[in-house]
């Protein structure tokens, strides 16, 4: 699915300073998958350190339309070339170290990114598929990013790891966009009245009119007795109030109730005619 551009998307231009750096990727298809993950989250600055194979057909096939990210990717021969001009470098790591290093989770990492992108390039470094970054490479990083995955199965595919971090960057960007523009880009839409719902919520008067119509219909079809109501209407009221209906939904339900009442009347009228016909036949028999 293509990502829909948001108003103010150009405001993310300073995130062009964020470099996704892949070190010695062995499977070119993973490079394509990373490009797709980046473009999904609005990032495009990809650097490749000594990849085993790039560019090739597999990387473009796995990119699923993010070929522009691959076209603009920078290929360098060493990590130094990828990070020398950066003001902040963070590397992903799943292992503990003999010498403790500052370790942060992705949400805290993107706070660091946001605080540095206006000062210069920021590098997020991801290691090899089979054993990640070396100790020497990790020592080039100001912080280590640890994704708190299941300790019993902690290995993430390269593109998955990139997606997690890029997602956190995207969320941080959207939260900032909400604050600047006072629009609910991250707000939920679960009921009438929420931003984006297509029909206004039903008023109390409209809902009460529906409940009156519902009760009269249930009486018409002999499902409910007003002289012995039990808890039927109370429970139905609780059910429909929980649904938080909009005006269109109220109109649809009342249309259904009207159709049920008409069908009940038609059925009653037909039954009355049959009964009257039977009575007439009986009278004719008595005159024979």
Secondary structure, DSSP 8 states (H G I E B T S, - for coil): ------TTGGGGGGGGGEEEEEES-S-HHHHHHHHHHHHHTT---EEEES-SS-S-HHHHHHHTT-HHHHHT-EEESSHHHHHTT-SEEEEE--S--SS---EE-HHHHHHHHHHHTTTS-EEEEE-BTTTB--HHHHTT-SEEE-----TTS----HHHHHHHHHHHHHHHHHHHHHHHH---SS----STTSTT-SS-B--HHHHHHHHHHHHHHHHHTTS--GGG-TTHHHHHHHHHHHH--BHHHHHHHHHHHHHHHHHHHHHHHHHHHHHHHHHHHHHHHHT-
